[in-house]
Amino acid sequence: MFELGKMQVLKVLKKTPIGVYLYDGENEGEKILLPIKQVPKETEVGDEINVFIYKDSEDRPIATTQTPALTLGGVTVLPVKEVTKIGAFLSWGLTKDLFLPFKQQTYKVKPGDYVLVTLYLDKSERLCASMKVYDLLSTDSPYEKDSTVRGIVYEVSDNFGAFVAVDNRYSGLIPKKEIFKPILPGTLIEARVDRVKPDGKLDLSLRESSYLQLEPDSEEILTKLKAAGGFLPFHDKSDAEEIKNYFKMSKAAFKRAIGHLYKDGNIVIEEGGIRLKEE
């Protein structure tokens, strides 16, 4: 039995001028062509060949010895080759490009983009790509709190934050409260594991842990103070959203940083804001 979208080891049933016909070793009535250009040298009847099964441009099942970047149910990042009126086409290591329908796109893609996709069979038994991968990502990652991880942002939600596929396979999220500047889908990121949730999913942060982030945050505040002429109308009672928009940090991080600057004698905290201390 042939399985579309998967690698299979099949036996050579017959050699012909156009290629060899393969079967599963039991049912000779069900065979599939491996084109002559794909046939390994000195192949004989009865030999076993590892092939991938897909459909050619005429919608006929066919075998290839080329190994695609993605198999049925898997998840990986692929480049967008072109976008047409019916959808996008992705490069995946085969002569025939992989079709990504518009309905399976979670955001509008363009040529040159890299997108996280899975491979599925549509209603017509054709192999297609889908960007809807949330339920396919694993929750059994080896990472612990404060681990540094890499991944791709595959979806951004106004309510929840940026969804990340860590190592292209594990489920991660940069919560909305941890996003201090715009993040676009398709962005490759390096992040810190802020929390491993009970269900195994990872909460991520683009910032260091608080004690490591203290110095960079303090430097950022000093830089903005100097650029503003030595005074800024921000303090520990300021609105959290205003702090986030101006300093690109949380209110808690801002309060830690100005406390640090105050103890070191770099600033004066006044009723209306913070001021550089005169030397």
JOLINGI-V87922 format. One record per pair of residues at least 12 apart in sequence whose ideal C-beta (glycine too) atoms are under 10 Angstrom apart, sorted by sequence separation. I is the first residue (numbers start at 0). J is the second residue. D is the distance in whole Angstrom. If there is no record, write none. Layout:
# JOLINGI-V87922
i=I j=J d=D
i=I j=J d=D
This chain:
# JOLINGI-V87922
i=9 j=21 d=4
i=10 j=22 d=6
i=12 j=24 d=9
i=19 j=31 d=10
i=20 j=32 d=6
i=21 j=33 d=6
i=50 j=62 d=4
i=51 j=63 d=5
i=53 j=65 d=10
i=77 j=89 d=4
i=78 j=90 d=5
i=86 j=98 d=6
i=87 j=99 d=4
i=104 j=116 d=9
i=116 j=128 d=4
i=117 j=129 d=5
i=119 j=131 d=9
i=150 j=162 d=10
i=151 j=163 d=7
i=152 j=164 d=8
i=160 j=172 d=6
i=161 j=173 d=4
i=190 j=202 d=10
i=191 j=203 d=7
i=192 j=204 d=8
i=193 j=205 d=10
i=233 j=245 d=7
i=238 j=250 d=8
i=239 j=251 d=9
i=242 j=254 d=9
i=261 j=273 d=8
i=264 j=276 d=6
i=8 j=21 d=10
i=9 j=22 d=6
i=10 j=23 d=7
i=18 j=31 d=10
i=19 j=32 d=8
i=20 j=33 d=8
i=37 j=50 d=8
i=49 j=62 d=10
i=50 j=63 d=6
i=51 j=64 d=8
i=76 j=89 d=10
i=77 j=90 d=6
i=78 j=91 d=9
i=85 j=98 d=8
i=86 j=99 d=6
i=87 j=100 d=8
i=103 j=116 d=8
i=115 j=128 d=10
i=116 j=129 d=6
i=117 j=130 d=8
i=150 j=163 d=4
i=151 j=164 d=5
i=159 j=172 d=7
i=160 j=173 d=5
i=161 j=174 d=9
i=177 j=190 d=9
i=190 j=203 d=4
i=191 j=204 d=5
i=193 j=206 d=9
i=220 j=233 d=9
i=232 j=245 d=10
i=233 j=246 d=8
i=237 j=250 d=7
i=260 j=273 d=8
i=263 j=276 d=10
i=265 j=278 d=10
i=7 j=21 d=9
i=9 j=23 d=6
i=10 j=24 d=5
i=12 j=26 d=10
i=13 j=27 d=9
i=18 j=32 d=5
i=19 j=33 d=5
i=48 j=62 d=8
i=50 j=64 d=6
i=51 j=65 d=7
i=53 j=67 d=8
i=77 j=91 d=5
i=86 j=100 d=4
i=87 j=101 d=8
i=103 j=117 d=9
i=114 j=128 d=8
i=116 j=130 d=6
i=117 j=131 d=8
i=136 j=150 d=10
i=149 j=163 d=9
i=150 j=164 d=5
i=151 j=165 d=9
i=153 j=167 d=9
i=159 j=173 d=9
i=160 j=174 d=5
i=161 j=175 d=8
i=177 j=191 d=10
i=189 j=203 d=10
i=190 j=204 d=6
i=191 j=205 d=8
i=231 j=245 d=8
i=236 j=250 d=10
i=239 j=253 d=9
i=264 j=278 d=10
i=8 j=23 d=9
i=9 j=24 d=7
i=10 j=25 d=9
i=12 j=27 d=6
i=17 j=32 d=7
i=18 j=33 d=5
i=19 j=34 d=9
i=33 j=48 d=7
i=49 j=64 d=7
i=50 j=65 d=9
i=51 j=66 d=7
i=77 j=92 d=9
i=81 j=96 d=8
i=83 j=98 d=9
i=85 j=100 d=7
i=86 j=101 d=5
i=99 j=114 d=7
i=115 j=130 d=7
i=116 j=131 d=9
i=117 j=132 d=5
i=148 j=163 d=8
i=150 j=165 d=4
i=151 j=166 d=9
i=159 j=174 d=7
i=160 j=175 d=4
i=173 j=188 d=8
i=188 j=203 d=8
i=190 j=205 d=5
i=191 j=206 d=7
i=193 j=208 d=8
i=231 j=246 d=9
i=235 j=250 d=8
i=257 j=272 d=10
i=260 j=275 d=9
i=261 j=276 d=9
i=7 j=23 d=8
i=8 j=24 d=9
i=17 j=33 d=10
i=18 j=34 d=4
i=19 j=35 d=8
i=48 j=64 d=7
i=50 j=66 d=10
i=51 j=67 d=6
i=75 j=91 d=8
i=80 j=96 d=6
i=85 j=101 d=8
i=86 j=102 d=8
i=87 j=103 d=9
i=103 j=119 d=8
i=114 j=130 d=6
i=116 j=132 d=7
i=119 j=135 d=10
i=149 j=165 d=7
i=150 j=166 d=6
i=151 j=167 d=7
i=156 j=172 d=9
i=159 j=175 d=6
i=160 j=176 d=8
i=161 j=177 d=9
i=177 j=193 d=7
i=189 j=205 d=8
i=190 j=206 d=9
i=191 j=207 d=6
i=237 j=253 d=8
i=257 j=273 d=6
i=260 j=276 d=9
i=10 j=27 d=10
i=12 j=29 d=10
i=13 j=30 d=8
i=15 j=32 d=8
i=17 j=34 d=7
i=18 j=35 d=4
i=21 j=38 d=10
i=33 j=50 d=6
i=49 j=66 d=9
i=79 j=96 d=10
i=80 j=97 d=9
i=82 j=99 d=9
i=84 j=101 d=9
i=86 j=103 d=8
i=87 j=104 d=7
i=99 j=116 d=7
i=115 j=132 d=6
i=117 j=134 d=9
i=136 j=153 d=9
i=148 j=165 d=5
i=149 j=166 d=7
i=150 j=167 d=7
i=158 j=175 d=7
i=160 j=177 d=7
i=161 j=178 d=6
i=171 j=188 d=9
i=173 j=190 d=7
i=188 j=205 d=7
i=191 j=208 d=7
i=233 j=250 d=10
i=237 j=254 d=10
i=12 j=30 d=5
i=17 j=35 d=6
i=18 j=36 d=8
i=19 j=37 d=9
i=83 j=101 d=10
i=86 j=104 d=8
i=103 j=121 d=9
i=114 j=132 d=10
i=117 j=135 d=5
i=148 j=166 d=7
i=149 j=167 d=9
i=150 j=168 d=9
i=153 j=171 d=10
i=154 j=172 d=10
i=155 j=173 d=9
i=157 j=175 d=8
i=160 j=178 d=6
i=235 j=253 d=8
i=236 j=254 d=10
i=11 j=30 d=10
i=12 j=31 d=9
i=13 j=32 d=10
i=16 j=35 d=7
i=17 j=36 d=10
i=18 j=37 d=7
i=19 j=38 d=5
i=31 j=50 d=8
i=51 j=70 d=7
i=52 j=71 d=10
i=77 j=96 d=10
i=80 j=99 d=10
i=82 j=101 d=9
i=89 j=108 d=9
i=97 j=116 d=8
i=102 j=121 d=10
i=117 j=136 d=10
i=146 j=165 d=10
i=150 j=169 d=8
i=152 j=171 d=9
i=156 j=175 d=8
i=163 j=182 d=9
i=171 j=190 d=8
i=174 j=193 d=8
i=234 j=253 d=9
i=235 j=254 d=5
i=1 j=21 d=9
i=10 j=30 d=10
i=15 j=35 d=8
i=18 j=38 d=6
i=19 j=39 d=10
i=69 j=89 d=9
i=77 j=97 d=7
i=79 j=99 d=8
i=87 j=107 d=9
i=115 j=135 d=10
i=133 j=153 d=8
i=150 j=170 d=10
i=155 j=175 d=10
i=161 j=181 d=10
i=173 j=193 d=9
i=174 j=194 d=9
i=191 j=211 d=9
i=233 j=253 d=7
i=234 j=254 d=9
i=253 j=273 d=10
i=1 j=22 d=9
i=2 j=23 d=10
i=9 j=30 d=9
i=14 j=35 d=9
i=17 j=38 d=10
i=24 j=45 d=9
i=31 j=52 d=7
i=34 j=55 d=9
i=68 j=89 d=9
i=70 j=91 d=10
i=87 j=108 d=5
i=97 j=118 d=8
i=100 j=121 d=8
i=115 j=136 d=9
i=132 j=153 d=6
i=133 j=154 d=7
i=148 j=169 d=8
i=150 j=171 d=6
i=152 j=173 d=8
i=161 j=182 d=5
i=171 j=192 d=8
i=172 j=193 d=10
i=191 j=212 d=10
i=0 j=22 d=10
i=1 j=23 d=7
i=9 j=31 d=7
i=11 j=33 d=8
i=68 j=90 d=8
i=69 j=91 d=6
i=77 j=99 d=9
i=82 j=104 d=10
i=86 j=108 d=9
i=87 j=109 d=8
i=88 j=110 d=9
i=108 j=130 d=8
i=131 j=153 d=9
i=132 j=154 d=9
i=160 j=182 d=9
i=161 j=183 d=9
i=162 j=184 d=9
i=172 j=194 d=10
i=223 j=245 d=8
i=235 j=257 d=7
i=0 j=23 d=6
i=19 j=42 d=6
i=24 j=47 d=8
i=32 j=55 d=9
i=68 j=91 d=5
i=69 j=92 d=8
i=87 j=110 d=8
i=89 j=112 d=10
i=98 j=121 d=9
i=130 j=153 d=7
i=131 j=154 d=9
i=142 j=165 d=7
i=148 j=171 d=7
i=150 j=173 d=10
i=155 j=178 d=9
i=161 j=184 d=8
i=163 j=186 d=9
i=165 j=188 d=9
i=182 j=205 d=8
i=223 j=246 d=7
i=234 j=257 d=8
i=235 j=258 d=8
i=7 j=31 d=9
i=9 j=33 d=8
i=14 j=38 d=8
i=18 j=42 d=10
i=19 j=43 d=9
i=20 j=44 d=10
i=37 j=61 d=9
i=38 j=62 d=10
i=67 j=91 d=5
i=68 j=92 d=5
i=69 j=93 d=10
i=89 j=113 d=10
i=103 j=127 d=7
i=104 j=128 d=9
i=105 j=129 d=9
i=106 j=130 d=8
i=130 j=154 d=8
i=142 j=166 d=9
i=163 j=187 d=10
i=172 j=196 d=9
i=233 j=257 d=8
i=0 j=25 d=9
i=1 j=26 d=10
i=19 j=44 d=8
i=21 j=46 d=10
i=37 j=62 d=7
i=39 j=64 d=7
i=67 j=92 d=5
i=68 j=93 d=9
i=82 j=107 d=9
i=87 j=112 d=9
i=89 j=114 d=7
i=91 j=116 d=9
i=102 j=127 d=10
i=103 j=128 d=7
i=104 j=129 d=8
i=105 j=130 d=5
i=140 j=165 d=6
i=141 j=166 d=10
i=161 j=186 d=8
i=163 j=188 d=6
i=165 j=190 d=8
i=177 j=202 d=8
i=180 j=205 d=9
i=220 j=245 d=10
i=0 j=26 d=7
i=21 j=47 d=9
i=37 j=63 d=5
i=38 j=64 d=8
i=65 j=91 d=10
i=66 j=92 d=6
i=67 j=93 d=5
i=82 j=108 d=7
i=103 j=129 d=4
i=104 j=130 d=5
i=105 j=131 d=6
i=136 j=162 d=9
i=140 j=166 d=8
i=155 j=181 d=9
i=170 j=196 d=9
i=177 j=203 d=7
i=178 j=204 d=10
i=179 j=205 d=8
i=220 j=246 d=7
i=231 j=257 d=10
i=11 j=38 d=9
i=19 j=46 d=9
i=21 j=48 d=7
i=32 j=59 d=8
i=34 j=61 d=7
i=36 j=63 d=9
i=37 j=64 d=5
i=65 j=92 d=6
i=66 j=93 d=9
i=82 j=109 d=6
i=87 j=114 d=8
i=89 j=116 d=7
i=91 j=118 d=8
i=98 j=125 d=7
i=100 j=127 d=6
i=102 j=129 d=9
i=103 j=130 d=6
i=104 j=131 d=9
i=105 j=132 d=9
i=136 j=163 d=9
i=137 j=164 d=10
i=142 j=169 d=7
i=155 j=182 d=6
i=161 j=188 d=8
i=163 j=190 d=7
i=165 j=192 d=9
i=177 j=204 d=5
i=178 j=205 d=8
i=179 j=206 d=8
i=219 j=246 d=6
i=1 j=29 d=7
i=11 j=39 d=10
i=14 j=42 d=7
i=31 j=59 d=9
i=32 j=60 d=8
i=33 j=61 d=8
i=34 j=62 d=8
i=36 j=64 d=9
i=37 j=65 d=7
i=65 j=93 d=6
i=67 j=95 d=10
i=69 j=97 d=7
i=81 j=109 d=9
i=82 j=110 d=6
i=98 j=126 d=8
i=99 j=127 d=7
i=100 j=128 d=8
i=103 j=131 d=6
i=105 j=133 d=9
i=136 j=164 d=6
i=137 j=165 d=9
i=140 j=168 d=8
i=141 j=169 d=9
i=155 j=183 d=7
i=170 j=198 d=9
i=172 j=200 d=7
i=173 j=201 d=10
i=174 j=202 d=6
i=176 j=204 d=10
i=177 j=205 d=7
i=219 j=247 d=8
i=220 j=248 d=9
i=0 j=29 d=7
i=1 j=30 d=9
i=14 j=43 d=8
i=19 j=48 d=8
i=21 j=50 d=7
i=31 j=60 d=6
i=32 j=61 d=6
i=33 j=62 d=4
i=34 j=63 d=8
i=63 j=92 d=10
i=65 j=94 d=8
i=68 j=97 d=9
i=79 j=108 d=5
i=81 j=110 d=6
i=87 j=116 d=10
i=97 j=126 d=7
i=98 j=127 d=5
i=99 j=128 d=4
i=100 j=129 d=8
i=102 j=131 d=9
i=133 j=162 d=7
i=135 j=164 d=9
i=136 j=165 d=8
i=137 j=166 d=9
i=139 j=168 d=10
i=140 j=169 d=4
i=142 j=171 d=9
i=155 j=184 d=6
i=161 j=190 d=10
i=170 j=199 d=8
i=171 j=200 d=7
i=172 j=201 d=7
i=173 j=202 d=8
i=174 j=203 d=8
i=177 j=206 d=7
i=219 j=248 d=7
i=1 j=31 d=6
i=14 j=44 d=6
i=31 j=61 d=7
i=32 j=62 d=7
i=33 j=63 d=7
i=34 j=64 d=10
i=63 j=93 d=6
i=67 j=97 d=8
i=79 j=109 d=7
i=80 j=110 d=7
i=81 j=111 d=10
i=82 j=112 d=9
i=97 j=127 d=7
i=98 j=128 d=7
i=99 j=129 d=7
i=100 j=130 d=10
i=132 j=162 d=9
i=136 j=166 d=10
i=139 j=169 d=8
i=140 j=170 d=8
i=152 j=182 d=6
i=154 j=184 d=6
i=155 j=185 d=10
i=169 j=199 d=9
i=170 j=200 d=5
i=171 j=201 d=4
i=172 j=202 d=6
i=173 j=203 d=5
i=174 j=204 d=8
i=216 j=246 d=8
i=11 j=42 d=6
i=13 j=44 d=7
i=21 j=52 d=9
i=31 j=62 d=5
i=33 j=64 d=7
i=63 j=94 d=8
i=79 j=110 d=5
i=80 j=111 d=9
i=95 j=126 d=9
i=97 j=128 d=5
i=99 j=130 d=7
i=133 j=164 d=9
i=136 j=167 d=9
i=137 j=168 d=5
i=138 j=169 d=7
i=139 j=170 d=10
i=140 j=171 d=8
i=152 j=183 d=7
i=153 j=184 d=6
i=155 j=186 d=9
i=169 j=200 d=8
i=170 j=201 d=7
i=171 j=202 d=8
i=172 j=203 d=7
i=173 j=204 d=7
i=216 j=247 d=9
i=11 j=43 d=7
i=12 j=44 d=7
i=30 j=62 d=10
i=63 j=95 d=9
i=78 j=110 d=9
i=79 j=111 d=6
i=96 j=128 d=10
i=132 j=164 d=7
i=136 j=168 d=6
i=137 j=169 d=5
i=138 j=170 d=5
i=152 j=184 d=5
i=153 j=185 d=8
i=169 j=201 d=7
i=171 j=203 d=5
i=173 j=205 d=7
i=216 j=248 d=6
i=220 j=252 d=10
i=11 j=44 d=5
i=12 j=45 d=9
i=78 j=111 d=7
i=79 j=112 d=5
i=93 j=126 d=10
i=135 j=168 d=9
i=136 j=169 d=6
i=137 j=170 d=7
i=138 j=171 d=10
i=151 j=184 d=9
i=152 j=185 d=7
i=153 j=186 d=10
i=215 j=248 d=9
i=216 j=249 d=10
i=219 j=252 d=10
i=220 j=253 d=7
i=224 j=257 d=10
i=235 j=268 d=8
i=10 j=44 d=8
i=11 j=45 d=6
i=61 j=95 d=9
i=78 j=112 d=7
i=79 j=113 d=7
i=136 j=170 d=4
i=151 j=185 d=7
i=152 j=186 d=5
i=219 j=253 d=10
i=234 j=268 d=6
i=236 j=270 d=9
i=10 j=45 d=6
i=11 j=46 d=5
i=77 j=112 d=10
i=78 j=113 d=5
i=79 j=114 d=6
i=91 j=126 d=10
i=115 j=150 d=9
i=132 j=167 d=9
i=135 j=170 d=9
i=136 j=171 d=8
i=151 j=186 d=7
i=152 j=187 d=8
i=165 j=200 d=10
i=217 j=252 d=10
i=221 j=256 d=9
i=231 j=266 d=9
i=234 j=269 d=8
i=237 j=272 d=8
i=10 j=46 d=7
i=11 j=47 d=8
i=77 j=113 d=7
i=78 j=114 d=8
i=115 j=151 d=5
i=132 j=168 d=10
i=134 j=170 d=9
i=150 j=186 d=10
i=151 j=187 d=6
i=152 j=188 d=6
i=165 j=201 d=6
i=212 j=248 d=8
i=216 j=252 d=5
i=220 j=256 d=5
i=224 j=260 d=9
i=230 j=266 d=10
i=234 j=270 d=8
i=237 j=273 d=10
i=9 j=46 d=10
i=10 j=47 d=6
i=11 j=48 d=7
i=76 j=113 d=5
i=77 j=114 d=6
i=79 j=116 d=10
i=91 j=128 d=8
i=114 j=151 d=9
i=115 j=152 d=9
i=116 j=153 d=9
i=133 j=170 d=7
i=150 j=187 d=8
i=151 j=188 d=7
i=212 j=249 d=10
i=215 j=252 d=10
i=216 j=253 d=7
i=219 j=256 d=8
i=220 j=257 d=7
i=229 j=266 d=9
i=230 j=267 d=10
i=232 j=269 d=10
i=234 j=271 d=7
i=9 j=47 d=7
i=10 j=48 d=8
i=56 j=94 d=9
i=76 j=114 d=7
i=77 j=115 d=8
i=89 j=127 d=10
i=113 j=151 d=7
i=115 j=153 d=4
i=132 j=170 d=9
i=149 j=187 d=7
i=150 j=188 d=6
i=152 j=190 d=10
i=162 j=200 d=10
i=163 j=201 d=8
i=165 j=203 d=8
i=217 j=255 d=9
i=218 j=256 d=9
i=229 j=267 d=10
i=233 j=271 d=9
i=234 j=272 d=6
i=235 j=273 d=10
i=8 j=47 d=5
i=9 j=48 d=6
i=55 j=94 d=9
i=56 j=95 d=6
i=75 j=114 d=10
i=76 j=115 d=5
i=77 j=116 d=6
i=89 j=128 d=6
i=114 j=153 d=8
i=115 j=154 d=9
i=149 j=188 d=7
i=150 j=189 d=8
i=213 j=252 d=8
i=216 j=255 d=7
i=217 j=256 d=5
i=220 j=259 d=9
i=221 j=260 d=7
i=230 j=269 d=8
i=232 j=271 d=6
i=233 j=272 d=6
i=234 j=273 d=6
i=8 j=48 d=7
i=9 j=49 d=8
i=53 j=93 d=7
i=55 j=95 d=7
i=75 j=115 d=7
i=76 j=116 d=8
i=88 j=128 d=9
i=148 j=188 d=9
i=149 j=189 d=5
i=150 j=190 d=7
i=163 j=203 d=6
i=209 j=249 d=10
i=212 j=252 d=6
i=216 j=256 d=4
i=217 j=257 d=8
i=220 j=260 d=7
i=231 j=271 d=10
i=232 j=272 d=4
i=233 j=273 d=6
i=7 j=48 d=9
i=8 j=49 d=5
i=9 j=50 d=6
i=21 j=62 d=6
i=51 j=92 d=9
i=53 j=94 d=10
i=54 j=95 d=8
i=74 j=115 d=7
i=75 j=116 d=7
i=77 j=118 d=10
i=86 j=127 d=9
i=87 j=128 d=8
i=148 j=189 d=7
i=149 j=190 d=8
i=162 j=203 d=10
i=206 j=247 d=10
i=215 j=256 d=9
i=216 j=257 d=9
i=217 j=258 d=10
i=224 j=265 d=9
i=230 j=271 d=8
i=231 j=272 d=5
i=232 j=273 d=9
i=7 j=49 d=7
i=8 j=50 d=8
i=20 j=62 d=9
i=51 j=93 d=8
i=53 j=95 d=7
i=74 j=116 d=7
i=75 j=117 d=8
i=86 j=128 d=9
i=147 j=189 d=6
i=148 j=190 d=6
i=160 j=202 d=9
i=161 j=203 d=8
i=206 j=248 d=8
i=209 j=251 d=8
i=213 j=255 d=6
i=214 j=256 d=9
i=217 j=259 d=5
i=218 j=260 d=10
i=224 j=266 d=7
i=230 j=272 d=6
i=231 j=273 d=6
i=6 j=49 d=6
i=7 j=50 d=6
i=9 j=52 d=9
i=18 j=61 d=9
i=19 j=62 d=9
i=73 j=116 d=9
i=74 j=117 d=5
i=75 j=118 d=9
i=87 j=130 d=10
i=147 j=190 d=7
i=148 j=191 d=8
i=160 j=203 d=9
i=206 j=249 d=9
i=209 j=252 d=7
i=212 j=255 d=8
i=213 j=256 d=6
i=216 j=259 d=8
i=217 j=260 d=5
i=230 j=273 d=7
i=231 j=274 d=8
i=6 j=50 d=7
i=7 j=51 d=8
i=18 j=62 d=9
i=53 j=97 d=9
i=73 j=117 d=7
i=74 j=118 d=9
i=146 j=190 d=9
i=147 j=191 d=6
i=148 j=192 d=6
i=161 j=205 d=9
i=212 j=256 d=9
i=216 j=260 d=9
i=221 j=265 d=7
i=229 j=273 d=10
i=230 j=274 d=5
i=231 j=275 d=9
i=5 j=50 d=10
i=6 j=51 d=5
i=7 j=52 d=6
i=72 j=117 d=7
i=73 j=118 d=6
i=146 j=191 d=7
i=147 j=192 d=8
i=210 j=255 d=9
i=213 j=258 d=9
i=214 j=259 d=8
i=220 j=265 d=9
i=221 j=266 d=8
i=227 j=272 d=10
i=229 j=274 d=6
i=230 j=275 d=7
i=5 j=51 d=7
i=6 j=52 d=8
i=71 j=117 d=9
i=72 j=118 d=7
i=145 j=191 d=6
i=146 j=192 d=5
i=206 j=252 d=7
i=209 j=255 d=6
i=213 j=259 d=6
i=217 j=263 d=8
i=220 j=266 d=8
i=228 j=274 d=10
i=229 j=275 d=4
i=4 j=51 d=8
i=5 j=52 d=7
i=69 j=116 d=7
i=70 j=117 d=10
i=71 j=118 d=5
i=72 j=119 d=8
i=106 j=153 d=9
i=115 j=162 d=10
i=144 j=191 d=9
i=145 j=192 d=6
i=209 j=256 d=10
i=213 j=260 d=10
i=228 j=275 d=9
i=229 j=276 d=9
i=3 j=51 d=9
i=4 j=52 d=7
i=5 j=53 d=10
i=68 j=116 d=10
i=69 j=117 d=8
i=70 j=118 d=6
i=71 j=119 d=7
i=72 j=120 d=10
i=105 j=153 d=7
i=106 j=154 d=7
i=115 j=163 d=10
i=144 j=192 d=6
i=145 j=193 d=8
i=217 j=265 d=8
i=224 j=272 d=10
i=227 j=275 d=9
i=229 j=277 d=8
i=1 j=50 d=10
i=3 j=52 d=5
i=4 j=53 d=7
i=69 j=118 d=5
i=71 j=120 d=7
i=105 j=154 d=5
i=106 j=155 d=8
i=115 j=164 d=5
i=142 j=191 d=10
i=143 j=192 d=7
i=144 j=193 d=7
i=145 j=194 d=10
i=146 j=195 d=9
i=217 j=266 d=9
i=224 j=273 d=7
i=2 j=52 d=6
i=3 j=53 d=6
i=4 j=54 d=10
i=68 j=118 d=10
i=105 j=155 d=9
i=142 j=192 d=5
i=144 j=194 d=6
i=223 j=273 d=10
i=224 j=274 d=8
i=225 j=275 d=7
i=1 j=52 d=5
i=3 j=54 d=7
i=67 j=118 d=8
i=77 j=128 d=7
i=144 j=195 d=6
i=150 j=201 d=9
i=224 j=275 d=5
i=115 j=167 d=7
i=140 j=192 d=9
i=143 j=195 d=6
i=9 j=62 d=7
i=75 j=128 d=10
i=115 j=168 d=10
i=142 j=195 d=7
i=148 j=201 d=7
i=150 j=203 d=8
i=220 j=273 d=8
i=130 j=184 d=9
i=221 j=275 d=8
i=7 j=62 d=8
i=71 j=126 d=8
i=74 j=129 d=10
i=140 j=195 d=8
i=146 j=201 d=9
i=148 j=203 d=7
i=70 j=126 d=10
i=3 j=60 d=7
i=37 j=94 d=10
i=69 j=126 d=9
i=75 j=132 d=10
i=105 j=162 d=9
i=138 j=195 d=9
i=144 j=201 d=9
i=146 j=203 d=10
i=6 j=64 d=10
i=36 j=94 d=10
i=74 j=132 d=5
i=138 j=196 d=9
i=143 j=201 d=10
i=144 j=202 d=9
i=1 j=60 d=6
i=67 j=126 d=9
i=69 j=128 d=8
i=73 j=132 d=10
i=140 j=199 d=7
i=142 j=201 d=6
i=145 j=204 d=10
i=6 j=66 d=7
i=34 j=94 d=10
i=138 j=198 d=6
i=139 j=199 d=6
i=140 j=200 d=9
i=147 j=207 d=10
i=1 j=62 d=8
i=6 j=67 d=9
i=74 j=135 d=5
i=138 j=199 d=3
i=140 j=201 d=6
i=142 j=203 d=10
i=73 j=135 d=8
i=74 j=136 d=7
i=137 j=199 d=8
i=138 j=200 d=5
i=145 j=207 d=9
i=4 j=67 d=9
i=72 j=135 d=7
i=74 j=137 d=9
i=137 j=200 d=10
i=138 j=201 d=9
i=145 j=208 d=6
i=176 j=239 d=9
i=179 j=242 d=10
i=180 j=243 d=10
i=6 j=70 d=6
i=60 j=124 d=9
i=136 j=200 d=8
i=144 j=208 d=9
i=179 j=243 d=6
i=180 j=244 d=10
i=4 j=69 d=9
i=5 j=70 d=6
i=6 j=71 d=10
i=53 j=118 d=10
i=58 j=123 d=8
i=178 j=243 d=9
i=179 j=244 d=9
i=4 j=70 d=6
i=5 j=71 d=5
i=58 j=124 d=9
i=145 j=211 d=9
i=4 j=71 d=3
i=5 j=72 d=9
i=58 j=125 d=7
i=176 j=243 d=9
i=179 j=246 d=8
i=180 j=247 d=6
i=2 j=70 d=10
i=3 j=71 d=7
i=4 j=72 d=8
i=5 j=73 d=10
i=179 j=247 d=4
i=2 j=71 d=8
i=4 j=73 d=9
i=54 j=123 d=9
i=115 j=184 d=9
i=178 j=247 d=10
i=179 j=248 d=6
i=54 j=124 d=8
i=114 j=184 d=8
i=115 j=185 d=8
i=179 j=249 d=8
i=54 j=125 d=6
i=114 j=185 d=6
i=53 j=125 d=9
i=54 j=126 d=7
i=112 j=184 d=9
i=113 j=185 d=6
i=177 j=249 d=8
i=53 j=126 d=6
i=112 j=185 d=6
i=113 j=186 d=10
i=176 j=249 d=7
i=179 j=252 d=9
i=52 j=126 d=9
i=76 j=150 d=10
i=113 j=187 d=8
i=76 j=151 d=6
i=176 j=251 d=10
i=108 j=184 d=9
i=109 j=185 d=10
i=76 j=153 d=9
i=106 j=183 d=9
i=107 j=184 d=10
i=108 j=185 d=8
i=106 j=184 d=5
i=74 j=153 d=9
i=105 j=184 d=7
i=106 j=185 d=8
i=76 j=164 d=8
i=75 j=164 d=9
i=74 j=164 d=7
i=76 j=167 d=6
i=75 j=167 d=6
i=74 j=167 d=6
i=75 j=168 d=9
i=73 j=167 d=10
i=74 j=168 d=6
i=73 j=168 d=9
i=79 j=185 d=10
i=76 j=185 d=9
i=76 j=187 d=9
i=5 j=118 d=10
i=4 j=118 d=6
i=3 j=118 d=10
i=4 j=119 d=8
i=4 j=120 d=7
i=3 j=120 d=6
i=2 j=120 d=10
i=4 j=124 d=10
i=3 j=124 d=7
i=4 j=125 d=10
i=3 j=125 d=8
i=4 j=126 d=5
i=3 j=126 d=6
i=4 j=127 d=10
